[in-house]
Structures are given as C-alpha cells and as structure tokens.
C-alpha cells in the first residue's frame, strides 16, 4: 500500500492548531494552557509511568491514545465535563 503523503501532511498541518486551543480553567497551569501542552504532559506521564513501574500494559497503545485523545478539540474546543454535568443538573 502506498502512503497518502498529501493527506498525512494535511493532518500534521491541521493538528498544529492544537497549540492555539485553550484549555478550561481547571488546568494545572496558573494562566491556563493549551490542548497541545496538556497532551504533551499526558504523553510524558504515560511514558514515565510505563517505563518506571512494572505495569503490564501495552505502552505503545497507551502512548497512541494519549497522543490522539484531544484531536477532536480542533473542532469542538476544550469542553469542561464538570461544567457540562453541573449545567445539566441545574435545569
């Protein structure tokens, strides 16, 4: 199978926009951070935990999930699940 280089480059260009998508206010950073910063921190945590402790799991799969888990936020923005639940309970 021949890779579709054009689609790959378009995807890589589009995900670069995650650097500009802000996270909701419950972020660890005092001034807030971006989705890209959050995803990087999560990937690093998965890698450090996966290589430090003797845990039986598929590290490559976990890293892939950590890398991809917020891609939809390019379209939706970051959604604070706590706020969504709180609003639905208030109605």
N, C-alpha and C positions, 0 to 999 in steps of 0.2 A: 504494500500500500504506500502510495506517495503522499507525504505530509502536505497539507494545505497551508503553505507558508504565509499566504496573504491573510487567511483567517487567523492564524496564530499571531501575526504581527498586529492585526487589528485588536485582538483580545488583549495582548500585552499593553498596547497603547491605551485602551479603554480602562483597564484596571489601575493604571497610573493615576486616574482621577480619584481613587480612594484616599490619596494624600490630602485631598481638599474636603472630604466629607467629615463634618464634625461629629463627635460622639456626644451623647446626652450628659448631663451634668454630674451624674454619679460616677464619673470616670476617676481613675486613680490620680491623674494629673490635676493640679490645683486650678489651672486655667482651662481645663478640658484638653482632650487630644483628638486626633483624627482616627478614623476607622483603620487606616493603614498602620498607625502607631500601635493601636490596640491589637491588630492581627499579628504584627511583628512580635509584640510582647508575649502573646499567647503561643506562637510557634516556638519562641525561645524557651518558655516554661515547659512545653511538651518535650522539647529536646533534652533539656537539663534533667527533668524528672525521669524521662525514659532511658537516659544513659547513666544516671547516677544510682537509681534504685533497681532492685531485681524484681521488676514487674513483668508479668507475662502478657504482653500485648504487642500488636503489630505497630511498631514505631513509625514506619513509612506511611501506613494508612492514617495514623493519628496526626502526623505532620501534614498530610494532604488535606485532611478535614480542617485542621487549624488554619491552613493557608486559604482555603476556599469558603469558609463558613460565612463570611460577610460580603461576598461578591454581589449579592442581590441589593445591598445597600447603595450601590451605584444608582439604582432606580428609585428605591424607597426612602433613602436616607436612613439614619440610625433611629431605631424605634425603641423607646424605653418601655420594656414589657411591664414593669411595675406601674408606670403611669397609665398604660392601657387597661390593666386589670382594675386599678383604682377608679378610673373613669367609668368602667362598665358596672362597678359595684355601686357607684353614686347615683346611677339612673334608676 
